[in-house]
Structure formats: structure tokens, C-alpha cells
Amino acid sequence: MNRHLLTLVVSVSCLLSSQADDKITYEDHVKPIFRQHCLSCHNQSDQKGGLALDSYLSLVEGGGSGEVVYDDGDASASRLWQLINHDDTPVMPPNQDKIPAEQLTTVLKWIEGGILENSGSTAKKKKQNALSFVASGGGKPDGPAAMPESIPQTVPVVTKRAAAITAIACSPWAPLVAIAGQKQIVLYNTDTAELLGILPFEEGIAQSLRFSGDGQFLIAGGGEHSFLGIAAIYNVTTGEREATIGDELDVVLDADVNSSMSRVAMGGPQKMLRIYDASSGELVFDLKKHTDWIYAVAFSPDGVLVASGDRSAGLVLWEADTGRIYLDLTDHKAAINAVAWRDDSNVFASASDDGTVKIWDVVSGKVIKSIGAHAGGVTDVAFDHQGRLITAGKDKRVKLWDTSGNPIRDFEPMSEAVLDASVSYDGKRIVYGDWSGKVFVAETETPKSKQTLAANPPPLSKRIEQLESQIADLESEDPTTDETATRIDQLIAKLKSLQQAE
């Protein structure tokens, strides 16, 4: 009996010893790696960036920009990991290759294991990743989604070529996309590529486009540089301009309306975030924090917060009802070109010229994940209803990412930098435009299949001529086949519609 008991004790001791050996700890495994590569610059006597890595307590406390590792086991949120793995800048060690792969793996496993200090430490229970998301369909209207009905198709300005695409927005609940052109906003059906209407924007060029949460209204921010800036709200069904908000002395670079349609926020070269009452047009808040041009403005879907980003990497979350600063976020190193909210308002993303997209937990203010998305800079970012990300960049590419920020696919590169991208209501298509004025619609599952859209459609008379020519060509073939006859009928119906609009 005693012999069996002794055997059991020895076995348990060996098991516990083995488990202790499996632990990766700061003292036994990670500090020696830091000593080899990091401690000459990050020690108690010389804390570059306010960060010391030669003490566990100092490491956990973080540096001048805050915490660098977290005990929840999520390496993607670790600033330390992002820099030593060269996912973000400044890369560490500076001006050198990555540390050896085996050592990187050790650091990664240490973070994933709960950043244990020593063999006697116990890992905390992992928190649920804030990127976990279940689509709810919140904000969807009870009845049919708004679509244009008999909106004029007269072209206000006829140009030989399109200008750089400044703004694209897809309706959240309908097969509809709005594209900014010169003194006009062009509406297309994302399923059929059919031109549905043209909204005049006489103040100049729309620099931003956004649909209201229910898809019934379109807000356009823009104007003329160094002269005028406004935000215009259009009824999607009728095309009527419901309101013109603001009277800026310079162009509005981004504007948004909250979920209740009661507040409009806008920003631009004047460096002020201005929030207006949508009904009266009166200024409610004139918010000063940014030190450079404001490039990005967006209300959270629940209307509680509004995010703003500027040309000098400033990124701020404001309380929409009070105008008070909720979070001042400093992780980006270059201009913030776009911000986007996930449907649940718990997470938002920021796109920067530093090449990264950062996904933020709104409650903690921490970066959940930093994605090295596009070399040269990220120009746009958007969420679909599933929580997936779409990004566009100066590397001429558009990319699709899963809900955890992992790459799904790249789309065929454009000829110039991609400036804007938006995802259709059903997540099946991405509409994106580049510096040369080209606009494409690509399917998310078959990215090589794409259509083109014109931000500068030809005059109505020219489109009628084109349709008449297409009908004549089909009738000269064999119009008796079902497919040809159906196509002819469709073109004739479209022709009649244009003739009535003429």
C-alpha cells in the first residue's frame, strides 16, 4: 500500500514538474531575449519611450504611450508584439532585421500564455475577444429599403474624363451606391450597374458620402476649397435635398449624421469638429482639440459617440450629446484618412497613412488589433454587416479581412492609388474608385469578376443614342431566341424611361 502511495506521489510530482517546465515565463525565457536585443535602450536607467524591459513590473506598466502587453493572451493587441514582429512602426530592434524566429515564437507563446512572471505565476482566465461579433441586423427598416424613384438623370456637368474619386457610399439595406462626381452625385444599382439618378451638388465636389442608418437619407460633405463648405442631406427615394447644413469658410472633408437624424457632424481644414442641429441648422458644439485638418468624421451607429481623425495622426472620440472628449487615442504615426464603426458600436477602425488599420475597443480604448494593411498608406476602411473589414490603399489595392482582422483576399490592383471603397448591403460586392477616376464593382467571392461605373456619365441624349444602337445591333442578330428577346425588352424599357426623363 505504501509502495503504491509512494509511486502516486512521485508520479504527481513529475507531472507538476513537467507542467512547470512547459510554462514560458518572463524570468526564465523572455528576459534573456530582451537582454540580447532590447535592454541597451529599454532599461531602468535609459528608458527610451518611457519603457523599461529589464523589470517585469516596469514592462507590465508600459511606456510613454501606455501598456505594451496585456494579460488576456491576445498577441495581436500587444504593442510589443506588433513592433518586434514588424507589423507596425517603429520596428524593433530599430534598423535591424527581426529577431530570430525561434525567439519570436517564445515571446508569442509567452503573451498567449498570459505573460507569466515566473514558474510560480498563474495565468488569468482569458477575456472574450472584443472582435467576437454576431450580426444582428440592427437599424434595418421595417418596410422595404429606400431606393430611388424617378430621380432626374440630367447631367449637371459634362466632362471628358472623371476626376479623382473623392467619395463612394453603399446603402446599408438596398442595392444602391452613391459616387461623387463634379457638381453631382451619381446613383447606381449595385446588382445591375443601372444608373438610377443624378443628384446635383452645386457647391462643388462632394468629399464625403454617407447613408443614414436606415438608408433613407444620403449626407454629402464638400464644397469648394478656401471658399465654402457645407453638408447636404438628400432624400434617397425622391432625390430632394432636405437640408443644407453649415457655412464653412473652407471645404468640408467629411460629414455624418447620427442615427436619430438630429445631429450633423463635420470637419475640414479649419481643424474644428462642428456639430449642428439637423432640424434648425444651428451650431450646437464647436469642438477644438485637433491641431491639423480633420480628414475623418463618423458617428457610432447608436449615436452615443462621434470619432474624428486629422492629418497629424490625431484621433479623438467625443460624447455626441455633451461634446466632451471620451478618448484621446495616440497610437497612429501619420494622417488618419478614414474611420468606420462596426454595427454594434463597440468597435471602430481607423485607417492611416502609416500603413495600418487599427481596430479599437471602445470601452477600454485599447487597440484590439493593428493590421499592416497597405504599404504607403491606407486611404479607406469600412465594415460590412458581418463585421468583416474592407480596406483601400495607396498601393493600388483593395483588401477583404475577416472579423478577426485576418486577410481573406486581395482584389486586382488598380492603375492608380485607390481612394475610396464601400461594401454593398449584402456583403457580396465592393465598389471602389481610384485617383484616375475609375470606379469598379467587384464580387467578394469572385474578385476577378467586376463591372465599371462612371462618375461622369454622358449626357442623356448620348445615353439614348447608345441604347438605340445596342437595340439595333441585337435586332440585327437573331431576335427570336429567348435570351436575346429578353435583353431587347429590357433595353427598350430602359430607353422609354430615359426618353420620358429627357
C-alpha positions as MATLAB code, in Angstrom:
seq = 'MNRHLLTLVVSVSCLLSSQADDKITYEDHVKPIFRQHCLSCHNQSDQKGGLALDSYLSLVEGGGSGEVVYDDGDASASRLWQLINHDDTPVMPPNQDKIPAEQLTTVLKWIEGGILENSGSTAKKKKQNALSFVASGGGKPDGPAAMPESIPQTVPVVTKRAAAITAIACSPWAPLVAIAGQKQIVLYNTDTAELLGILPFEEGIAQSLRFSGDGQFLIAGGGEHSFLGIAAIYNVTTGEREATIGDELDVVLDADVNSSMSRVAMGGPQKMLRIYDASSGELVFDLKKHTDWIYAVAFSPDGVLVASGDRSAGLVLWEADTGRIYLDLTDHKAAINAVAWRDDSNVFASASDDGTVKIWDVVSGKVIKSIGAHAGGVTDVAFDHQGRLITAGKDKRVKLWDTSGNPIRDFEPMSEAVLDASVSYDGKRIVYGDWSGKVFVAETETPKSKQTLAANPPPLSKRIEQLESQIADLESEDPTTDETATRIDQLIAKLKSLQQAE';
ca = [
       0.000    0.000    0.000;
       2.781    2.406    0.944;
       4.637    1.448   -2.212;
       1.594    2.424   -4.322;
       1.258    5.687   -2.418;
       4.936    6.485   -2.993;
       4.523    5.752   -6.705;
       1.497    8.062   -6.859;
       3.342   10.899   -5.105;
       6.336   10.553   -7.415;
       4.065   10.497  -10.488;
       2.187   13.621   -9.400;
       5.459   15.402   -8.613;
       6.824   14.550  -12.047;
       3.604   15.784  -13.678;
       3.712   19.088  -11.810;
       7.380   19.477  -12.660;
       6.601   18.820  -16.331;
       3.806   21.379  -16.301;
       6.131   23.946  -14.740;
       8.746   23.218  -17.411;
       6.108   23.867  -20.114;
       5.462   27.353  -18.790;
       7.111   30.174  -20.675;
       7.903   32.945  -18.221;
       9.454   36.383  -18.226;
      12.301   35.466  -15.854;
      13.314   32.172  -17.466;
      12.680   32.709  -21.159;
      11.737   36.234  -22.238;
      14.108   38.442  -20.241;
      17.171   36.709  -21.775;
      15.785   37.576  -25.240;
      15.258   41.174  -24.187;
      18.772   41.291  -22.761;
      20.159   40.233  -26.143;
      18.133   42.639  -28.274;
      16.397   45.355  -26.238;
      17.820   46.218  -22.825;
      20.579   48.521  -24.062;
      17.830   51.044  -24.908;
      14.989   49.980  -22.611;
      16.281   49.639  -19.053;
      15.702   51.337  -15.725;
      18.499   53.848  -16.373;
      17.737   54.524  -20.041;
      14.003   54.244  -20.700;
      13.611   55.171  -24.344;
       9.961   55.890  -24.997;
       9.469   55.669  -21.247;
       9.705   51.869  -21.444;
      11.925   49.588  -19.347;
      12.043   45.880  -20.161;
      14.559   44.747  -17.539;
      11.863   44.667  -14.837;
       8.640   42.686  -15.062;
       6.679   45.348  -13.192;
       8.008   48.124  -15.435;
       7.187   46.088  -18.538;
       3.605   45.481  -17.433;
       3.222   49.147  -16.507;
       4.128   50.115  -20.075;
       5.794   53.124  -21.646;
       5.021   56.696  -22.527;
       2.176   55.671  -24.867;
       0.603   53.248  -22.388;
       0.555   49.476  -21.955;
       2.549   47.345  -24.393;
       1.414   43.854  -23.331;
      -1.852   42.598  -21.866;
      -2.584   39.541  -19.767;
      -5.586   38.400  -21.829;
      -3.469   36.263  -24.156;
      -4.195   38.286  -27.296;
      -0.876   38.872  -29.020;
      -2.482   40.857  -31.857;
      -3.369   43.604  -29.361;
       0.153   43.736  -27.925;
       2.115   46.808  -28.975;
       5.307   44.973  -28.029;
       4.466   42.094  -30.372;
       3.433   44.399  -33.221;
       6.812   46.136  -33.136;
       9.136   43.151  -32.718;
       7.204   41.225  -35.378;
       7.471   44.268  -37.681;
       3.676   44.538  -38.034;
       3.809   48.225  -37.104;
       6.311   51.045  -36.831;
       8.752   51.891  -35.402;
      10.047   48.342  -35.872;
      12.181   46.882  -33.100;
      15.089   46.475  -32.845;
      15.481   49.650  -34.942;
      17.302   49.452  -38.292;
      17.701   45.692  -37.963;
      16.048   42.506  -39.160;
      13.531   40.759  -36.953;
      14.887   38.847  -34.005;
      15.287   35.106  -34.807;
      12.069   33.202  -35.487;
      12.602   30.839  -32.559;
      12.851   33.769  -30.154;
       9.785   35.415  -31.701;
       7.868   32.196  -31.139;
       8.931   32.198  -27.492;
       7.703   35.763  -26.964;
       4.468   34.961  -28.792;
       3.775   31.915  -26.634;
       4.618   33.929  -23.521;
       1.997   36.541  -24.440;
      -0.566   33.888  -25.390;
       0.144   32.111  -22.099;
      -0.775   35.179  -20.057;
       2.633   36.995  -19.676;
       3.697   34.915  -16.648;
       6.421   36.430  -14.488;
       7.939   33.179  -13.167;
       7.254   29.467  -12.779;
       5.031   30.112   -9.759;
       2.762   32.523  -11.640;
      -0.748   31.556  -12.727;
      -2.320   32.685  -15.972;
      -5.518   34.670  -15.693;
      -8.673   33.443  -17.393;
      -8.781   34.848  -20.901;
     -11.277   37.593  -21.596;
     -13.622   37.312  -24.528;
     -12.037   38.928  -27.577;
     -13.814   42.193  -28.370;
     -13.624   41.228  -32.041;
     -16.189   38.495  -31.411;
     -19.299   39.656  -33.205;
     -22.744   38.351  -34.077;
     -24.625   40.244  -36.782;
     -27.987   41.478  -35.504;
     -29.429   43.477  -38.381;
     -29.919   46.492  -36.117;
     -31.043   49.639  -37.900;
     -32.775   47.796  -40.732;
     -36.074   49.478  -41.661;
     -39.304   47.566  -41.069;
     -40.562   48.056  -44.611;
     -38.801   47.982  -47.996;
     -35.386   49.644  -48.089;
     -35.303   53.069  -49.740;
     -34.438   53.122  -53.459;
     -34.534   56.000  -55.956;
     -37.856   56.519  -57.711;
     -37.950   58.775  -60.782;
     -34.898   60.807  -59.765;
     -33.792   63.007  -62.713;
     -30.905   61.699  -64.800;
     -29.857   65.034  -66.240;
     -26.102   65.536  -66.019;
     -25.285   68.957  -64.457;
     -21.712   68.972  -65.748;
     -20.384   67.061  -68.769;
     -16.670   66.272  -68.630;
     -14.367   64.360  -70.957;
     -12.947   62.381  -68.059;
     -13.764   61.788  -64.427;
     -11.813   63.483  -61.678;
     -10.223   61.549  -58.823;
     -12.902   59.673  -56.907;
     -13.395   61.558  -53.657;
     -16.268   59.582  -52.117;
     -18.248   56.352  -52.502;
     -21.011   55.065  -50.205;
     -23.240   51.996  -50.392;
     -26.693   51.926  -48.850;
     -26.746   49.733  -45.729;
     -30.001   47.990  -46.740;
     -30.506   48.327  -50.501;
     -28.614   47.586  -53.754;
     -27.616   51.221  -54.121;
     -24.317   53.073  -54.339;
     -23.612   56.813  -54.453;
     -20.487   58.105  -56.216;
     -19.192   61.682  -56.029;
     -18.523   63.476  -59.294;
     -18.024   67.071  -60.352;
     -21.025   69.057  -59.023;
     -23.065   65.846  -58.934;
     -23.624   62.596  -57.066;
     -24.372   59.596  -59.250;
     -26.614   56.750  -58.036;
     -26.309   53.178  -59.342;
     -27.889   49.815  -58.636;
     -25.090   47.629  -57.261;
     -26.761   44.426  -58.511;
     -27.325   45.538  -62.113;
     -24.968   48.551  -62.555;
     -28.002   50.517  -63.807;
     -27.864   54.304  -63.462;
     -30.732   55.281  -61.145;
     -30.387   59.014  -60.871;
     -28.113   62.034  -60.523;
     -28.208   64.415  -57.566;
     -26.916   67.953  -58.159;
     -24.206   69.206  -55.791;
     -23.846   72.768  -56.991;
     -21.448   73.797  -54.206;
     -18.560   71.899  -55.843;
     -17.366   68.339  -55.246;
     -18.631   66.048  -52.507;
     -15.613   64.984  -50.451;
     -17.624   62.517  -48.356;
     -20.798   60.474  -48.716;
     -22.680   58.524  -46.059;
     -26.120   56.961  -45.835;
     -28.226   57.311  -42.713;
     -28.523   54.210  -40.539;
     -31.861   53.242  -42.078;
     -30.685   54.033  -45.610;
     -33.425   56.624  -46.243;
     -31.114   59.631  -46.456;
     -27.736   60.435  -48.000;
     -25.437   63.051  -46.456;
     -22.766   64.676  -48.611;
     -19.987   66.853  -47.228;
     -17.960   69.059  -49.555;
     -17.829   72.423  -51.263;
     -15.018   74.456  -52.727;
     -11.520   74.713  -51.270;
     -10.760   78.007  -49.490;
     -14.272   79.299  -50.217;
     -17.233   77.248  -48.996;
     -18.046   74.090  -47.058;
     -21.461   72.522  -46.376;
     -23.203   69.227  -45.677;
     -26.263   68.382  -47.766;
     -28.912   65.821  -46.802;
     -30.848   64.142  -49.636;
     -33.989   62.005  -49.578;
     -32.912   58.758  -51.264;
     -36.364   57.997  -52.695;
     -37.172   61.375  -54.223;
     -33.721   62.862  -54.651;
     -34.878   66.075  -52.990;
     -32.379   67.982  -50.861;
     -33.930   68.039  -47.398;
     -31.372   70.288  -45.705;
     -28.147   72.208  -46.203;
     -26.108   72.429  -43.014;
     -23.147   74.679  -42.217;
     -21.472   77.620  -43.876;
     -17.769   76.870  -43.564;
     -15.061   79.138  -44.947;
     -13.325   76.100  -46.423;
     -14.410   72.777  -47.868;
     -15.938   70.105  -45.625;
     -13.766   66.994  -45.902;
     -16.057   64.616  -44.008;
     -19.563   64.759  -42.557;
     -22.000   62.372  -40.922;
     -25.488   62.337  -39.436;
     -26.418   60.445  -36.270;
     -28.885   57.566  -36.096;
     -31.803   59.756  -34.975;
     -31.165   62.303  -37.756;
     -30.918   65.024  -35.095;
     -27.219   65.961  -35.286;
     -24.775   66.538  -38.132;
     -21.010   66.493  -37.537;
     -18.429   67.860  -39.964;
     -14.740   68.657  -40.152;
     -12.133   70.014  -42.536;
      -9.184   72.398  -42.924;
     -10.386   74.669  -40.108;
      -9.367   71.972  -37.585;
     -12.654   72.229  -35.680;
     -15.172   69.450  -35.226;
     -18.538   71.137  -35.587;
     -21.815   69.530  -34.578;
     -25.066   71.070  -35.791;
     -28.736   70.574  -35.032;
     -30.078   68.865  -38.156;
     -33.541   70.443  -37.908;
     -32.631   74.069  -37.310;
     -29.129   74.109  -38.768;
     -27.856   75.833  -35.632;
     -24.365   75.113  -34.309;
     -24.500   73.003  -31.137;
     -20.798   72.338  -30.453;
     -17.604   73.873  -31.805;
     -15.022   71.367  -30.599;
     -11.345   72.245  -30.525;
      -8.762   69.524  -30.000;
      -7.294   68.798  -33.403;
      -4.151   70.603  -34.491;
      -4.463   69.864  -38.198;
      -7.043   69.370  -40.945;
      -9.791   66.957  -39.971;
      -9.985   64.198  -42.572;
     -12.439   61.764  -40.968;
     -15.702   62.093  -39.025;
     -18.217   59.355  -38.110;
     -20.989   58.871  -35.548;
     -21.259   55.495  -33.845;
     -24.353   53.582  -35.050;
     -26.040   54.087  -31.668;
     -25.355   57.835  -31.839;
     -23.570   57.955  -28.480;
     -20.072   58.812  -29.752;
     -18.509   60.571  -32.717;
     -14.986   59.828  -33.950;
     -12.721   62.349  -35.674;
      -9.250   61.967  -37.154;
      -6.796   64.514  -38.529;
      -3.812   64.947  -40.835;
      -1.312   64.827  -37.950;
      -2.440   61.448  -36.552;
      -4.850   62.932  -34.010;
      -7.744   60.575  -33.260;
     -10.487   61.534  -30.797;
     -13.747   60.017  -29.585;
     -16.287   62.571  -28.386;
     -19.511   62.236  -26.422;
     -22.072   63.262  -29.017;
     -24.585   64.722  -26.524;
     -22.147   66.731  -24.406;
     -19.193   67.500  -26.668;
     -16.797   66.175  -24.039;
     -13.749   64.120  -25.006;
     -14.314   60.433  -24.292;
     -10.968   59.090  -25.543;
      -7.850   60.714  -26.989;
      -6.075   57.978  -28.971;
      -2.421   58.379  -29.921;
      -1.252   55.101  -31.469;
      -1.135   56.194  -35.129;
       2.006   57.817  -36.525;
       0.605   59.581  -39.601;
      -2.597   61.080  -41.026;
      -5.936   59.462  -40.202;
      -7.708   59.139  -43.553;
     -10.874   57.305  -42.512;
     -12.773   55.891  -39.553;
     -15.529   53.261  -39.565;
     -17.796   51.752  -36.920;
     -18.924   48.159  -36.513;
     -22.700   47.758  -36.317;
     -22.728   47.131  -32.549;
     -20.872   50.419  -31.758;
     -18.434   48.519  -29.501;
     -15.591   48.539  -32.014;
     -14.329   51.020  -34.570;
     -11.460   51.060  -37.070;
      -9.103   53.821  -38.158;
      -7.118   53.939  -41.417;
      -3.837   55.832  -41.564;
      -1.029   56.932  -43.830;
       1.270   54.950  -41.515;
       0.079   51.869  -43.446;
      -2.021   50.398  -40.654;
      -5.640   49.865  -39.802;
      -6.169   49.823  -36.067;
      -9.221   48.162  -34.555;
     -10.226   49.714  -31.242;
     -12.188   48.509  -28.229;
     -14.385   51.482  -27.396;
     -14.794   50.540  -23.719;
     -11.107   50.197  -22.857;
      -9.657   52.485  -25.523;
      -7.127   49.779  -26.376;
      -6.063   48.600  -29.799;
      -7.552   45.150  -30.285;
      -5.559   44.583  -33.433;
      -3.198   46.575  -35.625;
      -3.130   45.433  -39.248;
      -0.276   46.282  -41.601;
      -2.786   46.712  -44.408;
      -1.286   48.784  -47.238;
       2.252   49.957  -47.927;
       2.341   53.699  -48.433;
      -0.878   54.347  -46.556;
      -4.456   53.212  -46.025;
      -6.969   55.537  -47.662;
     -10.284   53.997  -46.590;
     -11.809   51.392  -44.293;
     -15.333   50.012  -43.891;
     -17.189   47.270  -42.001;
     -19.862   45.074  -43.541;
     -22.835   43.751  -41.552;
     -20.906   40.558  -40.729;
     -18.110   42.530  -39.065;
     -15.642   41.952  -41.912;
     -13.310   44.772  -42.959;
     -12.723   46.287  -46.384;
      -9.629   48.449  -46.863;
      -8.199   50.524  -49.715;
      -4.695   51.859  -50.095;
      -2.098   53.851  -51.947;
      -0.601   50.540  -53.071;
      -3.476   50.468  -55.631;
      -5.188   47.570  -53.858;
      -8.437   46.744  -52.116;
      -8.443   44.001  -49.478;
     -11.031   41.993  -47.557;
     -10.388   40.899  -43.946;
     -12.321   38.554  -41.670;
     -13.916   39.544  -38.358;
     -10.629   38.916  -36.524;
      -8.658   41.145  -38.880;
      -7.057   38.279  -40.797;
      -6.725   38.566  -44.600;
      -9.313   36.841  -46.796;
      -8.294   38.094  -50.237;
      -6.758   40.886  -52.316;
      -8.574   42.272  -55.318;
      -6.959   43.012  -58.657;
      -4.828   46.167  -58.357;
      -5.982   49.414  -59.925;
      -3.828   51.586  -62.164;
      -3.614   54.310  -59.502;
      -3.982   54.648  -55.740;
      -7.415   53.530  -54.534;
      -9.020   56.429  -52.700;
     -12.413   55.096  -51.628;
     -14.132   51.754  -51.098;
     -17.549   50.696  -49.832;
     -19.324   47.367  -49.392;
     -22.823   46.561  -50.624;
     -25.741   45.967  -48.256;
     -25.468   42.166  -48.611;
     -21.661   41.996  -48.424;
     -21.485   40.453  -51.895;
     -19.907   43.381  -53.728;
     -17.288   46.043  -53.137;
     -17.375   49.345  -55.000;
     -14.078   51.217  -55.201;
     -12.541   54.108  -57.110;
      -9.059   55.428  -57.767;
      -7.081   58.574  -58.411;
      -7.662   58.379  -62.178;
     -11.451   58.470  -61.784;
     -12.150   54.798  -62.472;
     -14.830   53.013  -60.445;
     -15.230   49.242  -60.268;
     -17.716   46.844  -58.706;
     -16.140   43.522  -57.702;
     -17.780   40.455  -56.196;
     -16.320   39.491  -52.835;
     -16.329   35.760  -53.629;
     -15.095   36.041  -57.237;
     -12.924   39.148  -57.195;
     -11.859   38.862  -60.838;
     -15.462   39.443  -61.922;
     -16.068   43.180  -61.987;
     -18.081   45.911  -63.669;
     -17.265   49.557  -64.288;
     -19.331   52.564  -63.252;
     -18.983   56.140  -64.469;
     -18.660   59.031  -62.050;
     -19.158   61.296  -65.086;
     -21.932   59.657  -67.149;
     -22.578   61.029  -70.652;
     -25.492   63.390  -71.322;
     -28.997   61.946  -71.501;
     -29.156   62.351  -75.275;
     -25.916   60.414  -75.686;
     -27.172   57.580  -73.485;
     -30.361   57.360  -75.538;
     -28.250   57.082  -78.708;
     -26.175   54.322  -77.128;
     -29.284   52.346  -76.142;
     -30.816   52.707  -79.616;
     -27.570   51.418  -81.112;
     -27.488   48.420  -78.745;
     -31.097   47.533  -79.602;
     -30.388   47.787  -83.334;
     -27.326   45.530  -83.006;
     -29.326   42.868  -81.132;
     -32.210   43.030  -83.637;
     -29.758   42.555  -86.500;
     -28.735   39.234  -84.982;
     -31.361   36.594  -84.165;
     -34.020   38.308  -82.055;
     -36.122   35.149  -81.787;
     -34.018   33.472  -79.095;
     -35.415   33.840  -75.605;
     -32.235   35.371  -74.223;
     -31.946   37.986  -76.989;
     -35.646   38.831  -76.873;
     -35.493   39.345  -73.109;
     -32.453   41.574  -73.444;
     -34.141   43.655  -76.172;
     -37.234   44.096  -73.997;
     -35.048   45.259  -71.097;
     -33.230   47.792  -73.261;
     -36.491   49.093  -74.765;
     -37.933   49.608  -71.273;
     -34.784   51.445  -70.239;
     -34.914   53.542  -73.423;
     -38.512   54.587  -72.766;
     -37.572   55.570  -69.229;
     -34.760   57.795  -70.487;
     -36.939   59.320  -73.189;
     -39.522   60.252  -70.573;
     -36.796   61.847  -68.454;
     -35.457   63.828  -71.420;
];
